[in-house]
Amino acid sequence: MKAEIDPWGKGGVKNYDKICKDLGVGKFEKFAKKLSKPPMCIKRGLVYGEKDFSKIAEAIKKKKRFALLTGLMPSGKFHLGHMALAQQIVYYQSLGAEIYIVVADVESFLTRGISFEEARKIAIEEYVLNYIALGLKPSKCKIYFQSEGGNEYNLLGKIVANKTTLNELKCVYGDIDTGKMVSVFTQVADILYPQIKKSIPTVVPVGFDQLPHVNLTRDIAKKLGKYILPSGTFHKFMPGLKGGKMSSSDPSSYIALTDGPKEVAKKINKYAFSGGQETLELHRKKGGNPDVDVSFQYLKFMFEESDAKLKQLEKDYRSGKLLTGELKKYTIEKINKFLKSHQAKRIKARKSFKRFFK
């Protein structure tokens, strides 16, 4: 059976290798090895797949123009799952990327019923301030709202719609209502937006569930003829605290970047899924499984910079020498150390966020 994914965010992804094989996605590892000082999410394989990334790699190597387009869904708290994407944005900007960030307020209104006023508030308070605190700079960066797009942007959405048939949409998305249809056309226009003035290689870093949107955009760009087909990178989902998907509607599934030390400790101790054994005796005898342990995953992809330390933690946990409680304690310390610094940077970010809206 061919791999299926839900681009509307309701389902997770169980087999990334099968998706890569069935849907024509290459492994990103070969590019990650050649990148200079990438963030942990890239270096340690959270960014797992790619489509046509060679054009971006070539632009980076030869110091030529390239763009990065990403969107944010203003629907709730900014959490660790969002941070993995933000770190990619900041990293590619450091390599010379022109950054375009679209606030999907039209999509959030059509698919989730969030008002434009509320979407703007969430976008600024929960996303833009965190982006800046994580290192995003106003140079070569444009943040815009779908609802405030100019004439060229709105025209592009109509041209995109004219190049798509209902059967094509059903083939990609299955049953699709009119609200989602408008959302799709708007997303395609967003991905092509960096090329609205001049053709430029563009990369779209997204989760695997957004692959259908990238594929459709590439098909439409091919029909239009004037655009360089956008490239994509596809990251795995950062596990939620309970081991499933992070959900903005469930605070017990995520660590928010505005959480305080006590809240972080409570969430990790109470909710973080453990790869340890049921009893101390069994754990000492059989060891734990860091591959499913949420605390270890957070350390691996975000908080433990030392490869040697991470390797030792993994070895000790698998052998049973390191207990789940000890691993959680260490993770809490690492997260809270990061958040203390980050939240101070968020306060400073308020003074500069207006410079990002042009």
C-alpha positions in Angstrom: 0.0 0.0 0.0 1.3 3.5 -0.9 2.1 5.8 2.0 -0.5 8.4 2.8 -0.2 11.6 4.8 -2.7 14.2 6.0 -1.6 17.7 4.9 -4.2 19.3 7.3 -2.3 18.4 10.4 -4.8 15.9 11.9 -2.7 12.7 11.6 0.9 11.8 12.3 3.5 10.0 10.2 4.5 6.5 11.1 7.1 5.4 8.5 9.3 8.1 7.1 11.3 5.7 5.0 8.2 4.5 3.3 7.1 8.0 2.5 10.5 8.8 1.0 10.3 5.7 -1.2 6.7 6.0 -2.3 6.5 9.7 -2.8 9.9 10.5 -4.4 11.7 12.1 -1.4 15.4 11.9 -1.2 17.4 11.6 2.0 18.8 14.9 3.3 21.8 13.2 5.0 24.1 13.7 2.0 23.5 17.4 2.1 23.6 17.8 5.9 27.2 16.4 5.9 28.4 19.1 3.6 26.7 22.1 5.4 28.9 24.2 7.7 28.0 24.1 11.4 24.4 23.2 11.0 22.0 23.2 14.0 21.3 20.0 15.9 18.0 19.4 14.1 19.9 19.1 10.8 23.1 17.5 12.1 21.4 14.8 14.0 18.8 13.8 11.4 15.5 15.5 12.4 15.6 17.1 8.9 15.3 13.8 7.1 14.0 14.3 3.5 14.6 16.6 0.6 13.3 17.4 -2.8 15.5 19.1 -5.4 17.8 20.6 -2.7 20.8 20.4 -5.0 19.9 23.8 -6.4 20.0 25.3 -2.9 23.3 23.5 -2.1 24.8 24.9 -5.3 23.6 28.5 -4.4 25.1 28.2 -0.9 28.4 26.8 -2.3 28.8 29.6 -4.9 27.3 32.3 -2.7 24.5 33.0 -5.1 21.0 34.4 -4.3 18.5 32.0 -2.9 15.3 32.4 -0.8 13.6 30.5 2.0 9.8 30.6 2.3 8.1 29.4 5.4 4.7 29.9 6.9 3.3 30.1 10.4 -0.1 29.0 11.5 -1.2 31.5 14.2 -3.3 29.0 16.3 -1.6 28.7 19.7 1.5 28.7 21.8 5.0 28.6 20.2 6.6 25.3 21.4 9.6 23.1 20.9 8.2 21.6 17.7 8.1 25.1 16.2 11.6 25.9 17.5 13.1 23.2 15.3 11.8 25.0 12.2 12.8 28.4 13.5 16.4 27.2 14.0 16.5 26.1 10.3 15.2 29.6 9.2 17.9 31.4 11.3 20.6 29.0 10.0 19.8 29.4 6.3 19.7 33.2 6.8 23.2 33.0 8.1 24.2 31.2 4.9 22.7 34.1 2.8 19.1 33.1 2.3 16.5 35.9 1.7 13.8 35.0 4.3 10.1 35.2 3.5 7.7 34.4 6.4 4.0 34.3 5.7 1.4 34.5 8.5 -1.3 32.1 7.3 -4.2 34.2 8.8 -6.5 33.5 5.8 -5.9 29.7 6.2 -6.4 29.8 10.0 -9.7 31.7 9.5 -10.9 29.3 6.7 -9.8 26.0 8.3 -9.8 26.8 12.1 -12.2 29.8 12.5 -9.6 32.1 14.1 -10.3 35.8 13.6 -7.8 38.0 11.8 -7.4 40.1 14.9 -6.6 37.1 17.1 -4.3 35.6 14.4 -2.3 38.9 14.3 -1.8 38.9 18.1 -0.7 35.2 18.2 1.6 35.7 15.2 3.5 38.6 16.9 3.4 37.4 20.5 4.0 33.7 20.0 6.0 33.5 16.8 7.7 36.7 15.6 9.1 37.5 19.1 10.5 34.0 19.4 12.0 34.1 15.9 13.9 37.2 16.8 15.0 35.9 20.1 16.3 32.8 18.4 18.4 34.9 16.1 16.4 36.0 13.1 17.6 39.4 11.7 15.6 42.0 9.8 18.2 42.1 7.0 16.8 40.4 3.9 13.7 39.3 5.8 10.1 39.9 4.9 7.2 39.0 7.2 3.7 39.4 5.7 0.1 38.4 6.4 -1.9 36.6 3.8 -4.9 38.9 4.3 -2.7 42.0 3.6 -1.0 40.7 0.4 -0.6 43.2 -2.4 -2.1 43.2 -5.9 0.6 41.0 -7.4 0.2 38.5 -4.6 -3.6 38.3 -5.0 -3.3 38.0 -8.8 -0.8 35.2 -8.4 -3.4 33.3 -6.3 -6.0 33.6 -9.1 -3.5 32.5 -11.8 -2.6 29.5 -9.7 -6.3 28.6 -9.4 -6.7 28.9 -13.1 -3.9 26.4 -13.6 -5.5 23.7 -11.4 -8.4 21.4 -12.0 -10.8 20.0 -9.4 -9.7 16.5 -10.3 -6.1 17.4 -9.7 -7.0 18.7 -6.2 -9.0 15.6 -5.4 -6.1 13.4 -6.6 -3.7 15.2 -4.1 -6.0 15.9 -1.2 -9.0 13.5 -1.6 -12.3 15.1 -0.7 -11.8 18.9 -0.4 -14.2 21.6 0.6 -14.2 25.2 -0.8 -12.5 26.7 2.3 -9.5 24.3 2.0 -9.5 24.8 -1.8 -8.9 28.6 -1.3 -6.3 27.8 1.3 -4.4 25.5 -1.1 -4.3 28.2 -3.8 -3.1 30.8 -1.3 -0.4 28.4 -0.1 0.8 27.8 -3.6 1.0 31.6 -4.2 2.9 31.9 -0.9 5.6 29.4 -2.0 6.0 31.1 -5.3 5.9 34.6 -3.8 9.8 35.0 -3.4 10.0 34.7 -7.2 7.2 37.2 -8.0 9.8 39.8 -9.2 12.6 37.5 -10.4 13.2 33.8 -10.6 15.3 32.6 -7.6 16.0 29.2 -6.1 13.7 28.8 -3.2 13.6 26.2 -0.4 10.6 25.4 1.7 11.4 23.7 5.0 8.3 21.8 6.3 7.2 18.7 8.1 6.5 15.6 6.0 2.8 16.2 6.3 3.2 19.3 4.1 4.7 17.4 1.2 1.4 17.4 -0.9 1.5 21.3 -0.9 5.1 21.3 -2.1 4.4 18.7 -4.8 1.3 20.6 -6.1 3.3 23.9 -6.1 6.0 22.3 -8.2 3.5 20.9 -10.7 1.8 24.3 -11.1 5.2 26.1 -11.3 6.0 23.8 -14.2 2.8 24.7 -16.0 3.4 28.4 -15.5 6.9 28.1 -17.0 8.4 31.3 -15.5 9.4 30.0 -12.0 12.3 27.9 -10.8 10.6 24.8 -9.2 10.8 25.3 -5.4 12.9 22.9 -3.4 11.8 21.3 -0.2 13.3 19.9 3.0 11.1 17.7 5.2 11.6 17.2 8.9 10.3 14.5 11.2 7.8 15.5 13.9 9.4 16.4 17.2 7.5 14.0 19.6 5.0 15.5 22.1 5.6 15.0 25.8 3.3 12.0 25.8 5.1 10.4 22.8 2.4 11.4 20.3 2.1 14.6 18.3 2.4 18.0 19.9 -1.0 19.8 19.9 -1.5 23.5 20.5 -4.8 22.6 22.1 -3.2 20.3 24.7 -0.7 22.1 27.0 0.4 18.8 28.5 1.8 17.7 25.1 4.4 20.4 24.7 6.9 22.7 26.4 6.2 26.3 25.4 9.1 28.8 25.1 7.3 31.0 27.6 7.0 28.2 30.2 8.6 28.9 33.6 11.1 26.5 35.4 8.5 24.9 37.7 6.1 24.3 34.8 8.9 22.7 32.7 9.8 20.4 35.6 6.2 19.5 36.2 5.5 18.7 32.5 8.7 16.6 32.1 8.2 14.7 35.3 4.5 14.1 34.9 4.0 13.7 31.1 7.3 13.0 29.3 7.1 9.5 27.8 9.7 7.2 29.2 11.8 4.5 27.5 12.6 3.0 30.8 11.5 -0.3 32.3 8.5 -0.6 34.7 10.7 -1.2 37.8 14.1 -0.2 39.0 15.2 -3.8 39.0 14.2 -4.4 35.4 15.7 -1.2 34.3 19.1 -2.0 35.8 18.9 -5.4 34.2 17.5 -4.6 30.7 18.2 -0.9 30.3 16.1 1.8 28.7 15.2 2.6 25.1 16.4 6.2 24.2 14.8 5.9 20.7 11.3 6.3 22.2 12.3 8.3 25.3 11.0 11.9 24.9 13.6 13.4 27.3 16.4 11.9 25.3 14.9 13.0 22.0 14.7 16.6 23.2 18.4 16.4 24.2 19.4 14.8 20.9 17.7 17.3 18.6 17.8 20.5 20.7 19.6 20.8 24.0 22.7 18.6 24.2 25.4 20.2 22.0 28.1 17.8 23.0 28.2 14.7 20.8 30.3 12.9 23.3 27.9 13.7 26.2 24.9 12.6 24.2 26.7 9.3 23.3 27.5 8.7 26.9 23.9 9.4 28.0 22.6 7.0 25.4 25.1 4.3 26.4 24.3 4.6 30.1 20.5 4.6 29.5 20.6 1.5 27.3 22.8 -0.3 29.8 20.5 0.6 32.8 23.2 2.6 34.5 21.2 5.9 33.9 17.7 5.9 35.4 14.7 7.6 33.8 14.4 10.0 36.7 18.0 11.0 36.3 17.6 11.5 32.6 14.5 13.7 33.2 16.4 15.7 35.8 19.2 16.4 33.4 16.8 17.3 30.6 14.9 19.7 32.9 18.1 21.5 33.8 19.1 21.8 30.1 15.7 23.1 29.0 15.4 25.6 31.8 19.0 26.9 31.2 18.0 27.6 27.6 14.7 29.1 28.4 16.1 31.5 31.0 18.4 33.0 28.3 15.8 32.8 25.6 13.1 34.6 27.6 15.5 37.5 28.4 16.1 37.8 24.6 12.3 37.8 24.0 12.0 40.9 26.2 14.7 42.7 24.1 13.0 41.4 20.9 10.0 43.6 21.5 12.0 46.7 20.7 12.8 45.5 17.2 9.9 43.4 15.9 8.3 46.3 13.9 11.4 46.4 11.7 10.4 43.0 10.3 7.1 44.1 8.8 7.7 45.9 5.4 
